[in-house]
Amino acid sequence: MEQFVSYITLGVNDIDNSRYFYENCLNLPRVKSPPGVNFFSLGQTRLAIWSCASLATAGGLTPDRSGFPGFCLSHNVHSQHEVDDLLFRVTSFGANVTKAAHLTDWGGYAGYFTDPDGFLWEIVYNPKFSKT
């Protein structure tokens, strides 16, 4: 079996607002999607946004999600300046910075925000990370 994550699906409260955020704030390229869901390209992986109620029903669960969901999405950038710029940018699109950018104990630079639906994202510059 080939080992990779093909889709990351987020259950959102307002699909139009979330589409706008991911497409216009994070500049993720939208790809062909069926009605009711939006797909964005993350290289070999796709980010999917779908209504929270529909995703919960599809998974045999109820859409009540309270508290921290237990995971974080991370986006690596090329410099500390890019971390600062993106954290500033997301606030104008309805995101909430939960931890300001800071030097990490492992030699990087990172900050955190929650998107309009409360999903936790880390924006990080890791001088040891290579995308290739």
N, CA, C and O atoms as CSV, one atom per row, in Angstrom:
chain,resi,resn,atom,element,x,y,z
A,1,MET,N,N,0.842,-1.171,0.000
A,1,MET,CA,C,0.000,0.000,0.000
A,1,MET,C,C,0.892,1.241,0.000
A,1,MET,O,O,1.840,1.332,0.781
A,2,GLU,N,N,0.584,2.189,-0.878
A,2,GLU,CA,C,1.313,3.453,-0.914
A,2,GLU,C,C,0.966,4.272,0.319
A,2,GLU,O,O,-0.206,4.397,0.674
A,3,GLN,N,N,1.983,4.832,0.977
A,3,GLN,CA,C,1.791,5.535,2.242
A,3,GLN,C,C,1.759,7.047,2.025
A,3,GLN,O,O,2.806,7.674,1.862
A,4,PHE,N,N,0.573,7.628,2.024
A,4,PHE,CA,C,0.422,9.079,2.017
A,4,PHE,C,C,-1.012,9.425,2.351
A,4,PHE,O,O,-1.916,8.607,2.179
A,5,VAL,N,N,-1.219,10.644,2.830
A,5,VAL,CA,C,-2.563,11.128,3.123
A,5,VAL,C,C,-3.104,11.752,1.851
A,5,VAL,O,O,-2.488,12.667,1.303
A,6,SER,N,N,-4.244,11.275,1.371
A,6,SER,CA,C,-4.795,11.791,0.115
A,6,SER,C,C,-5.716,12.984,0.339
A,6,SER,O,O,-5.725,13.909,-0.474
A,7,TYR,N,N,-6.494,12.985,1.425
A,7,TYR,CA,C,-7.400,14.096,1.736
A,7,TYR,C,C,-7.350,14.407,3.222
A,7,TYR,O,O,-7.247,13.511,4.060
A,8,ILE,N,N,-7.423,15.675,3.523
A,8,ILE,CA,C,-7.681,16.162,4.875
A,8,ILE,C,C,-9.017,16.878,4.763
A,8,ILE,O,O,-9.126,17.883,4.060
A,9,THR,N,N,-10.031,16.373,5.449
A,9,THR,CA,C,-11.370,16.950,5.337
A,9,THR,C,C,-11.739,17.646,6.635
A,9,THR,O,O,-11.684,17.060,7.716
A,10,LEU,N,N,-12.117,18.910,6.500
A,10,LEU,CA,C,-12.548,19.703,7.644
A,10,LEU,C,C,-14.055,19.906,7.581
A,10,LEU,O,O,-14.586,20.318,6.550
A,11,GLY,N,N,-14.738,19.620,8.669
A,11,GLY,CA,C,-16.165,19.901,8.769
A,11,GLY,C,C,-16.344,21.341,9.220
A,11,GLY,O,O,-15.927,21.706,10.320
A,12,VAL,N,N,-16.957,22.156,8.383
A,12,VAL,CA,C,-17.056,23.596,8.651
A,12,VAL,C,C,-18.505,24.026,8.849
A,12,VAL,O,O,-19.435,23.345,8.418
A,13,ASN,N,N,-18.677,25.165,9.507
A,13,ASN,CA,C,-20.021,25.688,9.774
A,13,ASN,C,C,-20.589,26.473,8.601
A,13,ASN,O,O,-21.793,26.420,8.350
A,14,ASP,N,N,-19.751,27.193,7.886
A,14,ASP,CA,C,-20.194,28.028,6.767
A,14,ASP,C,C,-19.264,27.764,5.591
A,14,ASP,O,O,-18.168,28.320,5.520
A,15,ILE,N,N,-19.701,26.923,4.680
A,15,ILE,CA,C,-18.820,26.485,3.593
A,15,ILE,C,C,-18.378,27.641,2.699
A,15,ILE,O,O,-17.244,27.645,2.220
A,16,ASP,N,N,-19.251,28.620,2.466
A,16,ASP,CA,C,-18.864,29.757,1.623
A,16,ASP,C,C,-17.791,30.603,2.302
A,16,ASP,O,O,-16.829,31.023,1.659
A,17,ASN,N,N,-17.953,30.852,3.585
A,17,ASN,CA,C,-16.957,31.616,4.337
A,17,ASN,C,C,-15.615,30.878,4.369
A,17,ASN,O,O,-14.560,31.488,4.194
A,18,SER,N,N,-15.663,29.571,4.592
A,18,SER,CA,C,-14.434,28.779,4.633
A,18,SER,C,C,-13.758,28.724,3.264
A,18,SER,O,O,-12.534,28.818,3.173
A,19,ARG,N,N,-14.546,28.572,2.207
A,19,ARG,CA,C,-13.976,28.579,0.858
A,19,ARG,C,C,-13.264,29.894,0.605
A,19,ARG,O,O,-12.152,29.917,0.079
A,20,TYR,N,N,-13.909,30.991,0.982
A,20,TYR,CA,C,-13.316,32.310,0.801
A,20,TYR,C,C,-12.006,32.419,1.580
A,20,TYR,O,O,-11.015,32.923,1.051
A,21,PHE,N,N,-11.990,31.951,2.831
A,21,PHE,CA,C,-10.795,32.021,3.660
A,21,PHE,C,C,-9.641,31.241,3.037
A,21,PHE,O,O,-8.544,31.778,2.881
A,22,TYR,N,N,-9.875,29.992,2.685
A,22,TYR,CA,C,-8.787,29.155,2.165
A,22,TYR,C,C,-8.341,29.583,0.770
A,22,TYR,O,O,-7.159,29.495,0.437
A,23,GLU,N,N,-9.272,30.040,-0.028
A,23,GLU,CA,C,-8.933,30.451,-1.386
A,23,GLU,C,C,-8.275,31.830,-1.417
A,23,GLU,O,O,-7.302,32.021,-2.146
A,24,ASN,N,N,-8.775,32.786,-0.654
A,24,ASN,CA,C,-8.311,34.168,-0.749
A,24,ASN,C,C,-7.302,34.571,0.319
A,24,ASN,O,O,-6.465,35.439,0.071
A,25,CYS,N,N,-7.361,33.973,1.484
A,25,CYS,CA,C,-6.394,34.308,2.521
A,25,CYS,C,C,-5.144,33.437,2.401
A,25,CYS,O,O,-4.029,33.955,2.331
A,26,LEU,N,N,-5.326,32.127,2.378
A,26,LEU,CA,C,-4.174,31.224,2.288
A,26,LEU,C,C,-3.753,30.946,0.846
A,26,LEU,O,O,-2.741,30.289,0.605
A,27,ASN,N,N,-4.539,31.453,-0.117
A,27,ASN,CA,C,-4.214,31.314,-1.545
A,27,ASN,C,C,-4.045,29.866,-1.992
A,27,ASN,O,O,-3.191,29.564,-2.825
A,28,LEU,N,N,-4.859,28.975,-1.437
A,28,LEU,CA,C,-4.808,27.586,-1.880
A,28,LEU,C,C,-5.547,27.453,-3.194
A,28,LEU,O,O,-6.653,27.976,-3.335
A,29,PRO,N,N,-4.961,26.764,-4.160
A,29,PRO,CA,C,-5.648,26.601,-5.448
A,29,PRO,C,C,-6.814,25.612,-5.330
A,29,PRO,O,O,-6.647,24.470,-4.902
A,30,ARG,N,N,-7.993,26.087,-5.722
A,30,ARG,CA,C,-9.184,25.243,-5.709
A,30,ARG,C,C,-9.159,24.342,-6.928
A,30,ARG,O,O,-8.778,24.769,-8.017
A,31,VAL,N,N,-9.564,23.103,-6.744
A,31,VAL,CA,C,-9.631,22.144,-7.844
A,31,VAL,C,C,-11.070,21.675,-8.013
A,31,VAL,O,O,-11.916,21.905,-7.149
A,32,LYS,N,N,-11.332,21.020,-9.127
A,32,LYS,CA,C,-12.690,20.554,-9.431
A,32,LYS,C,C,-13.264,19.788,-8.243
A,32,LYS,O,O,-12.625,18.896,-7.685
A,33,SER,N,N,-14.488,20.163,-7.873
A,33,SER,CA,C,-15.129,19.616,-6.684
A,33,SER,C,C,-16.587,19.299,-6.985
A,33,SER,O,O,-17.218,19.987,-7.787
A,34,PRO,N,N,-17.125,18.262,-6.349
A,34,PRO,CA,C,-18.558,17.996,-6.495
A,34,PRO,C,C,-19.366,19.030,-5.719
A,34,PRO,O,O,-18.808,19.730,-4.874
A,35,PRO,N,N,-20.667,19.144,-5.984
A,35,PRO,CA,C,-21.503,20.095,-5.248
A,35,PRO,C,C,-21.461,19.830,-3.741
A,35,PRO,O,O,-21.468,18.681,-3.301
A,36,GLY,N,N,-21.418,20.911,-2.962
A,36,GLY,CA,C,-21.474,20.798,-1.509
A,36,GLY,C,C,-20.140,20.623,-0.813
A,36,GLY,O,O,-20.086,20.610,0.417
A,37,VAL,N,N,-19.067,20.487,-1.567
A,37,VAL,CA,C,-17.732,20.335,-0.983
A,37,VAL,C,C,-16.765,21.152,-1.819
A,37,VAL,O,O,-17.004,21.377,-3.005
A,38,ASN,N,N,-15.690,21.592,-1.219
A,38,ASN,CA,C,-14.654,22.319,-1.958
A,38,ASN,C,C,-13.320,21.641,-1.712
A,38,ASN,O,O,-12.957,21.366,-0.568
A,39,PHE,N,N,-12.578,21.369,-2.804
A,39,PHE,CA,C,-11.259,20.756,-2.723
A,39,PHE,C,C,-10.199,21.785,-3.085
A,39,PHE,O,O,-10.379,22.596,-3.993
A,40,PHE,N,N,-9.083,21.734,-2.349
A,40,PHE,CA,C,-7.941,22.593,-2.609
A,40,PHE,C,C,-6.706,21.714,-2.751
A,40,PHE,O,O,-6.566,20.711,-2.051
A,41,SER,N,N,-5.824,22.088,-3.650
A,41,SER,CA,C,-4.611,21.322,-3.880
A,41,SER,C,C,-3.546,21.658,-2.844
A,41,SER,O,O,-3.248,22.823,-2.583
A,42,LEU,N,N,-2.986,20.609,-2.265
A,42,LEU,CA,C,-1.830,20.717,-1.366
A,42,LEU,C,C,-0.737,19.797,-1.897
A,42,LEU,O,O,-0.162,19.016,-1.139
A,43,GLY,N,N,-0.447,19.883,-3.181
A,43,GLY,CA,C,0.484,18.929,-3.794
A,43,GLY,C,C,-0.248,17.631,-4.045
A,43,GLY,O,O,-1.287,17.618,-4.704
A,44,GLN,N,N,0.291,16.525,-3.521
A,44,GLN,CA,C,-0.375,15.230,-3.698
A,44,GLN,C,C,-1.598,15.078,-2.799
A,44,GLN,O,O,-2.427,14.195,-3.021
A,45,THR,N,N,-1.711,15.910,-1.814
A,45,THR,CA,C,-2.820,15.843,-0.870
A,45,THR,C,C,-3.839,16.919,-1.200
A,45,THR,O,O,-3.485,17.984,-1.706
A,46,ARG,N,N,-5.093,16.644,-0.915
A,46,ARG,CA,C,-6.156,17.628,-1.089
A,46,ARG,C,C,-6.707,18.012,0.280
A,46,ARG,O,O,-6.853,17.172,1.168
A,47,LEU,N,N,-7.009,19.301,0.427
A,47,LEU,CA,C,-7.761,19.775,1.578
A,47,LEU,C,C,-9.207,19.865,1.127
A,47,LEU,O,O,-9.505,20.501,0.116
A,48,ALA,N,N,-10.106,19.234,1.867
A,48,ALA,CA,C,-11.531,19.281,1.555
A,48,ALA,C,C,-12.250,20.012,2.674
A,48,ALA,O,O,-11.977,19.784,3.852
A,49,ILE,N,N,-13.171,20.890,2.299
A,49,ILE,CA,C,-14.063,21.497,3.292
A,49,ILE,C,C,-15.485,21.076,2.937
A,49,ILE,O,O,-15.915,21.150,1.786
A,50,TRP,N,N,-16.190,20.636,3.961
A,50,TRP,CA,C,-17.523,20.077,3.799
A,50,TRP,C,C,-18.318,20.506,5.021
A,50,TRP,O,O,-17.725,20.783,6.064
A,51,SER,N,N,-19.606,20.569,4.929
A,51,SER,CA,C,-20.385,21.004,6.093
A,51,SER,C,C,-20.139,20.036,7.248
A,51,SER,O,O,-20.042,18.824,7.056
A,52,CYS,N,N,-20.041,20.595,8.442
A,52,CYS,CA,C,-19.787,19.800,9.636
A,52,CYS,C,C,-20.863,18.726,9.822
A,52,CYS,O,O,-20.560,17.574,10.132
A,53,ALA,N,N,-22.116,19.122,9.628
A,53,ALA,CA,C,-23.221,18.167,9.796
A,53,ALA,C,C,-23.111,17.018,8.797
A,53,ALA,O,O,-23.315,15.861,9.164
A,54,SER,N,N,-22.793,17.322,7.550
A,54,SER,CA,C,-22.678,16.270,6.526
A,54,SER,C,C,-21.507,15.338,6.812
A,54,SER,O,O,-21.625,14.122,6.665
A,55,LEU,N,N,-20.381,15.909,7.219
A,55,LEU,CA,C,-19.207,15.083,7.520
A,55,LEU,C,C,-19.472,14.185,8.719
A,55,LEU,O,O,-19.122,13.005,8.700
A,56,ALA,N,N,-20.090,14.736,9.766
A,56,ALA,CA,C,-20.401,13.937,10.946
A,56,ALA,C,C,-21.357,12.805,10.599
A,56,ALA,O,O,-21.155,11.667,11.022
A,57,THR,N,N,-22.401,13.114,9.828
A,57,THR,CA,C,-23.366,12.091,9.417
A,57,THR,C,C,-22.689,10.998,8.595
A,57,THR,O,O,-22.939,9.811,8.801
A,58,ALA,N,N,-21.831,11.409,7.659
A,58,ALA,CA,C,-21.125,10.434,6.814
A,58,ALA,C,C,-20.264,9.496,7.658
A,58,ALA,O,O,-20.103,8.321,7.325
A,59,GLY,N,N,-19.714,10.024,8.752
A,59,GLY,CA,C,-18.870,9.213,9.622
A,59,GLY,C,C,-19.617,8.516,10.740
A,59,GLY,O,O,-19.001,7.873,11.591
A,60,GLY,N,N,-20.935,8.633,10.752
A,60,GLY,CA,C,-21.739,7.974,11.776
A,60,GLY,C,C,-21.665,8.652,13.133
A,60,GLY,O,O,-21.852,8.005,14.163
A,61,LEU,N,N,-21.389,9.978,13.141
A,61,LEU,CA,C,-21.250,10.725,14.387
A,61,LEU,C,C,-22.253,11.871,14.432
A,61,LEU,O,O,-22.962,12.129,13.459
A,62,THR,N,N,-22.305,12.554,15.572
A,62,THR,CA,C,-23.102,13.775,15.670
A,62,THR,C,C,-22.174,14.967,15.466
A,62,THR,O,O,-20.988,14.872,15.779
A,63,PRO,N,N,-22.680,16.088,14.951
A,63,PRO,CA,C,-21.813,17.220,14.655
A,63,PRO,C,C,-21.407,18.058,15.868
A,63,PRO,O,O,-20.828,19.131,15.698
A,64,ASP,N,N,-21.694,17.595,17.090
A,64,ASP,CA,C,-21.293,18.341,18.285
A,64,ASP,C,C,-19.794,18.187,18.491
A,64,ASP,O,O,-19.317,17.110,18.852
A,65,ARG,N,N,-19.048,19.272,18.260
A,65,ARG,CA,C,-17.606,19.219,18.491
A,65,ARG,C,C,-17.249,20.338,19.455
A,65,ARG,O,O,-17.298,21.523,19.126
A,66,SER,N,N,-16.897,19.924,20.630
A,66,SER,CA,C,-16.556,20.920,21.636
A,66,SER,C,C,-15.112,20.718,22.070
A,66,SER,O,O,-14.620,19.592,22.146
A,67,GLY,N,N,-14.453,21.815,22.348
A,67,GLY,CA,C,-13.088,21.750,22.829
A,67,GLY,C,C,-12.073,21.531,21.723
A,67,GLY,O,O,-12.399,21.616,20.539
A,68,PHE,N,N,-10.857,21.252,22.114
A,68,PHE,CA,C,-9.762,21.026,21.184
A,68,PHE,C,C,-9.923,19.679,20.492
A,68,PHE,O,O,-10.065,18.656,21.162
A,69,PRO,N,N,-9.902,19.661,19.142
A,69,PRO,CA,C,-10.114,18.394,18.441
A,69,PRO,C,C,-8.929,17.448,18.483
A,69,PRO,O,O,-9.041,16.313,18.021
A,70,GLY,N,N,-7.781,17.886,19.030
A,70,GLY,CA,C,-6.659,16.978,19.190
A,70,GLY,C,C,-5.700,16.914,18.021
A,70,GLY,O,O,-4.888,15.991,17.952
A,71,PHE,N,N,-5.762,17.862,17.101
A,71,PHE,CA,C,-4.795,17.886,16.016
A,71,PHE,C,C,-4.560,19.317,15.549
A,71,PHE,O,O,-5.333,20.230,15.835
A,72,CYS,N,N,-3.467,19.470,14.823
A,72,CYS,CA,C,-3.079,20.781,14.304
A,72,CYS,C,C,-2.571,20.584,12.878
A,72,CYS,O,O,-1.864,19.618,12.592
A,73,LEU,N,N,-2.934,21.496,11.994
A,73,LEU,CA,C,-2.400,21.498,10.635
A,73,LEU,C,C,-1.223,22.461,10.619
A,73,LEU,O,O,-1.318,23.560,11.165
A,74,SER,N,N,-0.124,22.069,10.008
A,74,SER,CA,C,1.070,22.912,9.988
A,74,SER,C,C,1.415,23.303,8.564
A,74,SER,O,O,1.316,22.501,7.635
A,75,HIS,N,N,1.819,24.546,8.417
A,75,HIS,CA,C,2.229,25.081,7.116
A,75,HIS,C,C,3.638,25.651,7.269
A,75,HIS,O,O,3.853,26.613,8.007
A,76,ASN,N,N,4.591,25.048,6.564
A,76,ASN,CA,C,5.978,25.505,6.609
A,76,ASN,C,C,6.198,26.575,5.554
A,76,ASN,O,O,5.787,26.424,4.404
A,77,VAL,N,N,6.850,27.652,5.956
A,77,VAL,CA,C,7.184,28.748,5.047
A,77,VAL,C,C,8.703,28.905,5.008
A,77,VAL,O,O,9.425,28.183,5.696
A,78,HIS,N,N,9.183,29.848,4.206
A,78,HIS,CA,C,10.614,29.954,3.926
A,78,HIS,C,C,11.387,30.918,4.815
A,78,HIS,O,O,12.612,30.985,4.712
A,79,SER,N,N,10.711,31.671,5.688
A,79,SER,CA,C,11.429,32.639,6.518
A,79,SER,C,C,10.579,33.053,7.715
A,79,SER,O,O,9.365,32.849,7.738
A,80,GLN,N,N,11.241,33.635,8.699
A,80,GLN,CA,C,10.531,34.185,9.840
A,80,GLN,C,C,9.599,35.305,9.391
A,80,GLN,O,O,8.491,35.448,9.908
A,81,HIS,N,N,10.051,36.086,8.436
A,81,HIS,CA,C,9.235,37.186,7.909
A,81,HIS,C,C,7.911,36.657,7.333
A,81,HIS,O,O,6.864,37.275,7.524
A,82,GLU,N,N,7.956,35.515,6.629
A,82,GLU,CA,C,6.720,34.926,6.077
A,82,GLU,C,C,5.782,34.478,7.184
A,82,GLU,O,O,4.565,34.594,7.042
A,83,VAL,N,N,6.322,33.969,8.280
A,83,VAL,CA,C,5.474,33.592,9.423
A,83,VAL,C,C,4.722,34.820,9.920
A,83,VAL,O,O,3.502,34.794,10.082
A,84,ASP,N,N,5.471,35.896,10.158
A,84,ASP,CA,C,4.857,37.131,10.661
A,84,ASP,C,C,3.809,37.673,9.688
A,84,ASP,O,O,2.713,38.054,10.098
A,85,ASP,N,N,4.150,37.704,8.404
A,85,ASP,CA,C,3.217,38.226,7.388
A,85,ASP,C,C,1.928,37.416,7.338
A,85,ASP,O,O,0.839,37.988,7.277
A,86,LEU,N,N,2.041,36.088,7.362
A,86,LEU,CA,C,0.842,35.254,7.247
A,86,LEU,C,C,-0.018,35.357,8.502
A,86,LEU,O,O,-1.245,35.390,8.407
A,87,LEU,N,N,0.603,35.407,9.666
A,87,LEU,CA,C,-0.187,35.568,10.895
A,87,LEU,C,C,-0.926,36.901,10.913
A,87,LEU,O,O,-2.050,36.979,11.409
A,88,PHE,N,N,-0.311,37.938,10.382
A,88,PHE,CA,C,-0.987,39.227,10.273
A,88,PHE,C,C,-2.149,39.127,9.278
A,88,PHE,O,O,-3.242,39.629,9.538
A,89,ARG,N,N,-1.901,38.476,8.141
A,89,ARG,CA,C,-2.903,38.368,7.075
A,89,ARG,C,C,-4.155,37.609,7.522
A,89,ARG,O,O,-5.271,38.030,7.219
A,90,VAL,N,N,-3.983,36.503,8.235
A,90,VAL,CA,C,-5.141,35.661,8.574
A,90,VAL,C,C,-6.148,36.386,9.457
A,90,VAL,O,O,-7.344,36.099,9.394
A,91,THR,N,N,-5.681,37.320,10.277
A,91,THR,CA,C,-6.616,38.028,11.153
A,91,THR,C,C,-7.598,38.878,10.360
A,91,THR,O,O,-8.735,39.068,10.793
A,92,SER,N,N,-7.180,39.393,9.206
A,92,SER,CA,C,-8.097,40.206,8.393
A,92,SER,C,C,-9.125,39.345,7.664
A,92,SER,O,O,-10.046,39.869,7.038
A,93,PHE,N,N,-8.969,38.015,7.746
A,93,PHE,CA,C,-9.918,37.090,7.132
A,93,PHE,C,C,-10.706,36.312,8.177
A,93,PHE,O,O,-11.300,35.280,7.866
A,94,GLY,N,N,-10.714,36.802,9.415
A,94,GLY,CA,C,-11.553,36.197,10.444
A,94,GLY,C,C,-10.883,35.144,11.295
A,94,GLY,O,O,-11.543,34.527,12.131
A,95,ALA,N,N,-9.592,34.916,11.110
A,95,ALA,CA,C,-8.885,33.952,11.952
A,95,ALA,C,C,-8.471,34.619,13.261
A,95,ALA,O,O,-8.463,35.845,13.372
A,96,ASN,N,N,-8.130,33.799,14.244
A,96,ASN,CA,C,-7.727,34.286,15.554
A,96,ASN,C,C,-6.326,33.757,15.865
A,96,ASN,O,O,-6.128,32.546,15.956
A,97,VAL,N,N,-5.357,34.658,16.027
A,97,VAL,CA,C,-4.014,34.231,16.414
A,97,VAL,C,C,-4.072,33.791,17.874
A,97,VAL,O,O,-4.411,34.580,18.756
A,98,THR,N,N,-3.740,32.526,18.120
A,98,THR,CA,C,-3.815,31.979,19.469
A,98,THR,C,C,-2.471,32.010,20.180
A,98,THR,O,O,-2.414,31.977,21.410
A,99,LYS,N,N,-1.388,32.074,19.409
A,99,LYS,CA,C,-0.049,32.212,19.987
A,99,LYS,C,C,0.797,32.974,18.982
A,99,LYS,O,O,0.971,32.540,17.844
A,100,ALA,N,N,1.319,34.112,19.413
A,100,ALA,CA,C,2.126,34.960,18.536
A,100,ALA,C,C,3.385,34.222,18.080
A,100,ALA,O,O,3.848,33.288,18.735
A,101,ALA,N,N,3.921,34.659,16.955
A,101,ALA,CA,C,5.145,34.067,16.435
A,101,ALA,C,C,6.270,34.224,17.459
A,101,ALA,O,O,6.398,35.256,18.119
A,102,HIS,N,N,7.075,33.174,17.571
A,102,HIS,CA,C,8.134,33.163,18.579
A,102,HIS,C,C,9.228,32.188,18.149
A,102,HIS,O,O,8.991,31.290,17.340
A,103,LEU,N,N,10.424,32.376,18.698
A,103,LEU,CA,C,11.495,31.413,18.486
A,103,LEU,C,C,11.150,30.158,19.268
A,103,LEU,O,O,10.717,30.238,20.418
A,104,THR,N,N,11.339,29.006,18.653
A,104,THR,CA,C,11.018,27.738,19.316
A,104,THR,C,C,12.257,27.166,19.994
A,104,THR,O,O,13.382,27.584,19.718
A,105,ASP,N,N,12.034,26.205,20.882
A,105,ASP,CA,C,13.162,25.578,21.564
A,105,ASP,C,C,13.945,24.622,20.661
A,105,ASP,O,O,15.023,24.169,21.044
A,106,TRP,N,N,13.433,24.310,19.490
A,106,TRP,CA,C,14.128,23.422,18.561
A,106,TRP,C,C,14.804,24.184,17.416
A,106,TRP,O,O,15.297,23.572,16.469
A,107,GLY,N,N,14.825,25.523,17.503
A,107,GLY,CA,C,15.561,26.308,16.515
A,107,GLY,C,C,14.742,26.876,15.378
A,107,GLY,O,O,15.303,27.404,14.418
A,108,GLY,N,N,13.430,26.781,15.467
A,108,GLY,CA,C,12.552,27.330,14.441
A,108,GLY,C,C,11.869,28.604,14.907
A,108,GLY,O,O,12.262,29.222,15.897
A,109,TYR,N,N,10.854,28.971,14.176
A,109,TYR,CA,C,10.073,30.180,14.477
A,109,TYR,C,C,8.637,29.853,14.098
A,109,TYR,O,O,8.376,29.459,12.962
A,110,ALA,N,N,7.707,30.008,15.024
A,110,ALA,CA,C,6.340,29.549,14.760
A,110,ALA,C,C,5.311,30.396,15.499
A,110,ALA,O,O,5.603,31.019,16.519
A,111,GLY,N,N,4.109,30.397,14.957
A,111,GLY,CA,C,2.946,30.994,15.587
A,111,GLY,C,C,1.733,30.159,15.235
A,111,GLY,O,O,1.776,29.348,14.310
A,112,TYR,N,N,0.650,30.357,15.970
A,112,TYR,CA,C,-0.551,29.544,15.781
A,112,TYR,C,C,-1.778,30.426,15.595
A,112,TYR,O,O,-1.866,31.526,16.141
A,113,PHE,N,N,-2.724,29.915,14.806
A,113,PHE,CA,C,-4.011,30.582,14.671
A,113,PHE,C,C,-5.095,29.540,14.515
A,113,PHE,O,O,-4.831,28.395,14.146
A,114,THR,N,N,-6.332,29.955,14.804
A,114,THR,CA,C,-7.485,29.122,14.493
A,114,THR,C,C,-8.233,29.783,13.343
A,114,THR,O,O,-8.422,31.000,13.321
A,115,ASP,N,N,-8.653,28.960,12.391
A,115,ASP,CA,C,-9.402,29.479,11.244
A,115,ASP,C,C,-10.813,29.856,11.694
A,115,ASP,O,O,-11.137,29.681,12.869
A,116,PRO,N,N,-11.666,30.370,10.796
A,116,PRO,CA,C,-13.009,30.795,11.219
A,116,PRO,C,C,-13.860,29.691,11.856
A,116,PRO,O,O,-14.841,29.994,12.535
A,117,ASP,N,N,-13.504,28.422,11.653
A,117,ASP,CA,C,-14.241,27.325,12.274
A,117,ASP,C,C,-13.536,26.748,13.486
A,117,ASP,O,O,-13.997,25.759,14.056
A,118,GLY,N,N,-12.419,27.355,13.893
A,118,GLY,CA,C,-11.729,26.907,15.091
A,118,GLY,C,C,-10.657,25.850,14.868
A,118,GLY,O,O,-10.111,25.331,15.842
A,119,PHE,N,N,-10.335,25.509,13.614
A,119,PHE,CA,C,-9.277,24.537,13.359
A,119,PHE,C,C,-7.926,25.191,13.617
A,119,PHE,O,O,-7.668,26.307,13.167
A,120,LEU,N,N,-7.076,24.489,14.342
A,120,LEU,CA,C,-5.776,25.020,14.737
A,120,LEU,C,C,-4.744,24.808,13.637
A,120,LEU,O,O,-4.575,23.705,13.118
A,121,TRP,N,N,-4.059,25.898,13.299
A,121,TRP,CA,C,-2.981,25.885,12.307
A,121,TRP,C,C,-1.709,26.411,12.950
A,121,TRP,O,O,-1.748,27.343,13.755
A,122,GLU,N,N,-0.586,25.813,12.593
A,122,GLU,CA,C,0.726,26.320,12.954
A,122,GLU,C,C,1.373,26.856,11.689
A,122,GLU,O,O,1.408,26.170,10.667
A,123,ILE,N,N,1.883,28.074,11.754
A,123,ILE,CA,C,2.685,28.624,10.668
A,123,ILE,C,C,4.110,28.603,11.187
A,123,ILE,O,O,4.407,29.180,12.234
A,124,VAL,N,N,4.985,27.943,10.460
A,124,VAL,CA,C,6.307,27.669,11.002
A,124,VAL,C,C,7.407,27.856,9.960
A,124,VAL,O,O,7.263,27.488,8.794
A,125,TYR,N,N,8.485,28.430,10.413
A,125,TYR,CA,C,9.732,28.434,9.636
A,125,TYR,C,C,10.678,27.479,10.340
A,125,TYR,O,O,11.051,27.701,11.492
A,126,ASN,N,N,11.061,26.429,9.658
A,126,ASN,CA,C,11.998,25.439,10.177
A,126,ASN,C,C,13.214,25.465,9.266
A,126,ASN,O,O,13.139,24.973,8.140
A,127,PRO,N,N,14.327,26.021,9.714
A,127,PRO,CA,C,15.493,26.120,8.850
A,127,PRO,C,C,16.055,24.761,8.427
A,127,PRO,O,O,16.880,24.694,7.516
A,128,LYS,N,N,15.623,23.688,9.073
A,128,LYS,CA,C,16.105,22.332,8.745
A,128,LYS,C,C,15.133,21.577,7.822
A,128,LYS,O,O,15.436,20.469,7.380
A,129,PHE,N,N,13.974,22.170,7.532
A,129,PHE,CA,C,12.947,21.492,6.744
A,129,PHE,C,C,13.187,21.735,5.260
A,129,PHE,O,O,13.462,22.861,4.843
A,130,SER,N,N,13.085,20.690,4.480
A,130,SER,CA,C,13.188,20.793,3.034
A,130,SER,C,C,11.919,20.220,2.430
A,130,SER,O,O,11.496,19.125,2.801
A,131,LYS,N,N,11.302,20.951,1.498
A,131,LYS,CA,C,10.081,20.464,0.858
A,131,LYS,C,C,10.372,19.457,-0.236
A,131,LYS,O,O,9.441,18.917,-0.834
A,132,THR,N,N,11.642,19.189,-0.512
A,132,THR,CA,C,11.992,18.213,-1.552
A,132,THR,C,C,12.529,16.949,-0.965
A,132,THR,O,O,12.872,16.023,-1.701
